[in-house]
């Protein structure tokens, strides 16, 4: 039986073309979008760096301009004082006149001398405990021209910087002119000067890394190096290395520049995420554009492919219809290219195949009529020969079964003879075993009777032993009484020796010899008493042991009585076993006699069965010859029937093959 072929999955040319071209177009568009995103990111990053640099430089210029403007203002006061070389009263007037002239220097201009004196405006709140130890004074001693020093806290605790320098006046005291600027004002200038949106700045004095200005006022005047903030610590590292190049620190884009005329560094920074946010927006827009471009391009490609592939689809549909057996179709194509030529040739092939199949159908009808006639004759011959063959086969089967039955009887009879012979041998062995069992049971019965007699004798011996032990107990009681009497005599003797010793002591020298004798008698009496006590203890132990022996003897006597009863029961059981074995022996003897009789009958049946089997074999051989002749007739008739059936089958197959093809349209069939 042939396996059913699974239909092969068909993929259209249009689908294959789209399968290759669409991914290529999509990948190309995605690559363009990705490249645009990368270039945009780089461009925006560069623009951000330029904007940050521009903002930083603008702030630096503003700070420099503000510092220089204030420094010029303070220098003009210094020059005025040096030009006038005033007295103390005139100096006070000058300082009062310049008070409020610079709104950023709230305490006005002041002068400190080496003698510790402080000159200031009358309305100024400037206070100094020790002028010569002030930061501004020390910084001013190092320069003639005014300049800014390090940041510090004033008498109010506010962070400030001072512009100071030596004033060239007549006199013995060395004078330093100074003016204070608040770092809060510098922070306002630094923070308000940021031109780039979302960017921040702070100002650092590189001499001691003090933060001069910062958006967070709480960290103004703190040390940059000691900060735990990663951004500030990163900036401190770059400043210590004198590296003021643009860099990324803790996800911040950072740029630094120095303030002209000072040791200050202005730091400007902005988060990278803020810079890249516009890039992300651009990428999202590009992604939307890419999706729209992919959809529009896909629609255009699908339209063009469908237009070009449509003629091929017609040819494919025609070939599929031919494969399904429909040859009534026709393929029309007006194109003058390779596809048009292919359509024309396929249409010619359909016409040729349709005419050929019609001719085959006509010849098939004629062949089918001839095969029907031959099939009727062949079937009649086959039925007659088949009936004769079946009758002979039934006869052969009956004789065969008879022969098998006779052979089985003979085999079973022989088997029965063998079994009976084996049974007779086994019965003889069983008889011998039963005889041995009778003897063993008789011996066991005798042994159990002897055991019962021995247990009776042991019981009597135990009873005699108990009487003897009881007599020993009575004797120990008598010994105990005698020992008690000895103890009493020893006590009395001991008392008498004590009295004799007392009397001898009274007699003095005359009674010394008697005292010695009395002492010896006392010792002897004491030894006798001690020995009597030891004997009494031993007798008590003997009495306890005798009690234990009596208890064990009584227990043994009870056990012996119980065992005697069990032995008597066992003797009775052995008697019953002996009787049963004797009875079984008689039955075995009778069974052996019966088996001998069965053996004789089985031998006779086996002989008769063998004779019947020989007769059945002769009948079976004759039946086989008759069956062979009947089979020859059947085979000949089958050959004739097979030839006619093969002819009919060939005609039917040819007709069925042709019927699978549709050769005429519905209109043609109605006309026929």
Buried (B, 14 or more C-beta within 10 A) or exposed (E): EEEEEEEEEEEEEBEEBBEEBBEEBBEEBBEBBBEBBEEBBEEBBEEBBEBBBEBBBBBBBBBBEBBEEBBEBBBBBBEBBBEEEBEEEEBBBBBBEBBEBBEBBBBBBBBBBBEBEBBBBEEBEBEBEEBBEBBBBBBBBEEEEBBBBBBBEBEEEEBBBBBBBBBEBEEEEBBBBBBBBBBEBBBEBBBEBBBBEEBBBBBBBBEEBBBBBBEEEEBBBBBBBEBEEEBBBBBBEBBEEEEBEEBEBBEBBBBBBBBEEBBBBBBBBBBBEBBBEBBEEBBEEBBEBBEEBBEEBBEEBBEEBEEEBEBBEBBBEBBEBBEEBBBBBEBEBEEEEEBEEBBEEBBEBBEEBBEEBBEEBEEBEEBBEEBEEBBEEBBEBBEEBBEBBEEBBEBBEEBBEBBEBBBEBBBBBBEBBEBBBEBBEEBEEBBEEBEEBBEEBBEBBEEBBEBBEEBBEBBEEBEEBBEEBEEBBEEBEEBBEEBEEBBEBBBEBBEBBBEBBEEBEEEEEEBEEBBEEBBEBBEBBBEBBEBBBEBBEEBEEBBEEBEEBBEEBEEBBEEBEEBBEEBBEBBEEBBEBBEEBBEBBEEBEEBBEEBEEBBEEBBEBBEEBBEBBEEBEEBBEEBEEBBEEBBEBBEEBBEBBBEBBEBBEBBBEBBEBBEEBBBBEEEEEEEE
